[in-house]
Amino acid sequence: MKKLLKWILALLAIIVIALYIFDYEYILRGVKVVYFTGHKTAFIDDYPYFENDTIKKGDTVDEWPIHKNYNSVQPTEKLSTVNKDWGTIAYVIIKNDSIWFETYYDGFNAASKTNSFSMAKSITSALLGKAIMDGYIKNLDQPLSDFYPQYNYAKTTVGDLSSMASGLDWVEHYTSPFSVTARANYDDDLAETILNQKVVKTPGESFEYLSGSTQLLGMVLKKATGKTLSNYLSESFWKPMGAANDAYWQVDDEENRLAKAFCCIASSARDFARFGKLYKDDGKWNGKQLLDSAFVKKSITPRFKESPEYGYGWWLKNVGDKHFFMMRGHLGQYVIVEPEDNVIIVRLGHKKSPDQGIGKFTDDITVYIEEAYKMLNK
């Protein structure tokens, strides 16, 4: 038995050494964060296990009004079932800019912070619009090479990064520990990982969902503004929109402190919902134009006819005769907006219905929409 144990320890030591030699030591961090905490994959309240920058709220909180019919309707039987089955922790319906219904599960509440996952892509795109408005970036057509000359062989623009048309050599994969997506999430020098990605396809021609595109956009924004993404987000939106709580944006490590622009903002359902309202209202908040209305319109309009599901950082979906735009996250994080009906639906949770493929809409999205409308129409 002792001999077997020695062999096991020796084998583990060889594996660890090999991971360091071949530059896969980030896998050890992933194992520590995920498996050593009792999980099998990324989880919604993982932010304490990473370095974070604070997205500071302002001195004044713009509280969501409570609708006169607040929680007067019970969730449908189907909604109750799927909320349980798919591990929902927050489900909120906002009607006419007032909270009409909300419920929380699993010990979470209105102030609880959980990981946005890829909803951060929509927020990073909003920061692009703000940087253009502020004059830090010329327009959506400004070349990536203006900020990173090593890409001067490519014609990728900042708009291509936002609209997922970068042409980057990136494989979006969520289960393999050896994928570039896993490396980006757990590595200690995110910029090195991203800048190793080459442009191998003609940019600006077609949609391909790549987290690396948004991460590179975040790096452009940091370089263009001279500010961390968390500070720029705080001054541009978090404070002006009266967020109720500070939020956190995961960074790669203590030394580099580069924000994971493709994911990982920890905040609450109510504060995430503010971006839905901002885009619903054409970039205005309490009468102040925080984002150019033309940029907002372009963001929630398909860039490519062949890919009607995506604009600039925002997803687009029709359900029946309704037209929705939304923020989406890996484990079923959603801020879903129907502007004509003045409805915002927020769902946060531990998991979603089975994937249909990278970037494809999962069935749970339609369920959350249809059940909300059944409640609203009672």
Secondary structure, 3 states (H helix, E strand, C coil): CHHHHHHHHHHHHHHHHHHHHCCCCHHHHHHHHHHHHCCCCCCCCCHHHCCEEEECCCCCCCCCCECCCCCCCCCCHHHHHHHHHCCEEEEEEEECCEEEEEEECCCCCCCCCEECCCHHHHHHHHHHHHHHHCCCCCCCCCEHHHCCHHHCCCCCEHHHHHCCCCCECCCCCCCCCCCHHHHHHHCCCHHHHHHCCCECCCCCCCCCCCHHHHHHHHHHHHHHHCCCHHHHHHHHHHCCCCCCCCEEEEECCCCCCCECCCCCEEECHHHHHHHHHHHHCCCEECCEECCCHHHHHHHCCCCECCECCECCCCEEEEECCEEEEEEEECCCEEEEEECCCCEEEEEEECCCCCCCCCCCCCHHHHHHHHHHHHHHCC
